[in-house]
Each structure stands twice: as structure tokens, then as C-alpha cells.
Amino acid sequence: MEDINLRNYAYLGDAVWELHIRKKTIRQTNNAKKLHQITTDLVKTHFQSELLHFIDEHLTEEEHDIAKRARNLPIPVGRRNIQTEYRQATAFETLIGWWYTNKTSRLEEIFNIINEKLI
């Protein structure tokens, strides 16, 4: 399962999530400043933390285990003031990266569940 370490899955998941959001937000406005604001609101730590809670009931035992291990990764010193949210967001990004690498159909399924919240 872990051919890539969890931090690298989170790194990849961050990029995949941002691309997913950008593909959605480009249809909302032609104003670059508004576009940036909409996008950043959807990729920030707080929102990703909320999304992890939102999808929690849809996760398998294996996915819960991955999220738990990702939440327990050491936190960079600069992020300690928002430690709980940062850990949740890291777990969310790790799952996105893991699905992208290992289970793309599951990633699409989760994106469809999340898209319901975004509408």
C-alpha cells in the first residue's frame, strides 16, 4: 500500500485538489481577483478539514487508517497554531493523493460526493 510515503501523497493530493477546484471555479467568473478568492477559499486548510469530516462516513476502513496515520504526521512549527485543522487537512490531502495514485475511480466517486457540498 505505501510505495510512496504519506507526506508525498499529501503533497500530490494538494495539487490534485487545487486542480479539481480550479477546473470548477473557472466557470464562475472572468474576474481574476474574484476567481483567486473563490479558489483560495476552497483550498485552504479550514475548508479541507471540514471536507474530511464531510466525507468521513463514506470512507472504508483502509481509508480511515490512511487518514489516521496522516493526521499523526509531525506538524511544521509554523502550523502549530492551527494544529488540529492542519492535521485534518493533511489527512484529506493524503487521501486525495492516495486515491489519485491507486484508485482513480474512487477519487471520482469522492469528488462527486464533495461536489454535492460545493453546489
C-alpha positions as a printed Julia matrix, in Angstrom:
119×3 Matrix{Float64}:
   0.0    0.0     0.0
   2.66   2.51    0.95
   5.01   2.63   -2.04
   5.02   6.42   -1.55
   5.26   7.96    1.92
   2.22   9.72    3.37
   3.75  13.19    3.13
   4.3   12.71   -0.58
   0.71  11.57   -1.03
  -0.36  14.76    0.77
   1.91  16.84   -1.49
   0.38  15.25   -4.57
  -3.13  15.44   -3.12
  -2.75  19.17   -2.56
  -2.01  19.67   -6.27
  -4.8   17.33   -7.41
  -7.33  19.05   -5.14
  -6.32  22.52   -6.32
  -6.59  21.45   -9.97
 -10.04  19.96   -9.29
 -11.16  23.22   -7.7
  -9.65  25.38  -10.44
 -11.49  23.34  -13.09
 -14.73  24.16  -11.25
 -14.09  27.81  -10.42
 -13.01  28.98  -13.88
 -16.65  28.76  -14.91
 -17.82  31.06  -12.12
 -16.27  34.4   -13.08
 -13.97  36.18  -15.52
 -12.69  38.49  -12.77
  -9.2   37.31  -11.8
  -9.38  38.71   -8.27
 -12.75  37.05   -7.57
 -11.53  33.82   -9.15
  -8.49  33.79   -6.88
 -10.64  34.44   -3.8
 -13.14  31.69   -4.64
 -10.34  29.23   -5.3
  -8.32  30.02   -2.18
 -11.44  29.69    0.0
 -11.88  26.13   -1.29
  -8.26  25.0    -0.96
  -7.44  26.49    2.44
  -6.76  24.36    5.5
 -10.05  25.13    7.24
 -12.19  24.02    4.29
 -10.17  20.85    3.69
 -10.58  19.99    7.37
 -14.36  20.41    7.03
 -14.36  18.22    3.91
 -12.61  15.4     5.72
 -15.44  15.41    8.27
 -18.0   15.62    5.45
 -16.68  12.5     3.67
 -15.88  10.55    6.86
 -18.98   8.34    6.71
 -18.09   7.32    3.13
 -14.56   6.14    3.95
 -13.57   2.49    4.08
 -11.62   1.01    6.97
  -8.43   1.21    4.9
  -9.09   4.87    4.06
  -9.77   5.67    7.74
  -6.42   4.07    8.58
  -4.6    6.18    5.98
  -6.29   9.35    7.26
  -5.44   8.48   10.87
  -1.78   7.88   10.07
  -1.64  11.11    8.04
  -3.16  13.08   10.94
  -0.38  11.79   13.17
   2.47  13.06   10.99
   4.74  15.66   12.65
   3.46  19.22   12.24
   5.72  22.01   10.89
   6.43  24.57   13.62
   4.69  27.41   11.74
   1.42  25.45   11.61
   1.14  24.65   15.31
  -1.34  27.44   15.97
  -3.88  25.64   13.77
  -2.63  22.16   14.56
  -5.98  20.33   14.57
  -7.14  21.86   11.28
  -3.73  21.36    9.7
  -3.71  17.67   10.68
  -7.21  17.17    9.25
  -6.28  18.97    6.02
  -3.12  16.87    5.71
  -5.21  13.71    6.1
  -7.62  14.97    3.43
  -4.78  15.77    1.0
  -3.14  12.41    1.72
  -6.33  10.58    0.81
  -6.7   12.61   -2.39
  -3.1   11.79   -3.36
  -3.52   8.13   -2.46
  -6.74   7.8    -4.47
  -5.2    9.65   -7.41
  -2.25   7.24   -7.4
  -4.01   3.99   -6.54
  -7.79   4.23   -7.08
  -8.83   6.89   -9.59
 -12.41   5.61   -9.78
 -12.7    6.01   -6.01
 -11.3    9.54   -6.3
 -14.02  10.4    -8.82
 -16.63   8.89   -6.5
 -15.41  11.05   -3.61
 -15.23  14.15   -5.84
 -18.89  13.54   -6.77
 -19.81  13.37   -3.08
 -17.86  16.56   -2.37
 -19.34  18.34   -5.38
 -22.75  18.0    -3.73
 -21.42  20.15   -0.87
 -19.88  22.68   -3.27
 -23.1   23.31   -5.19
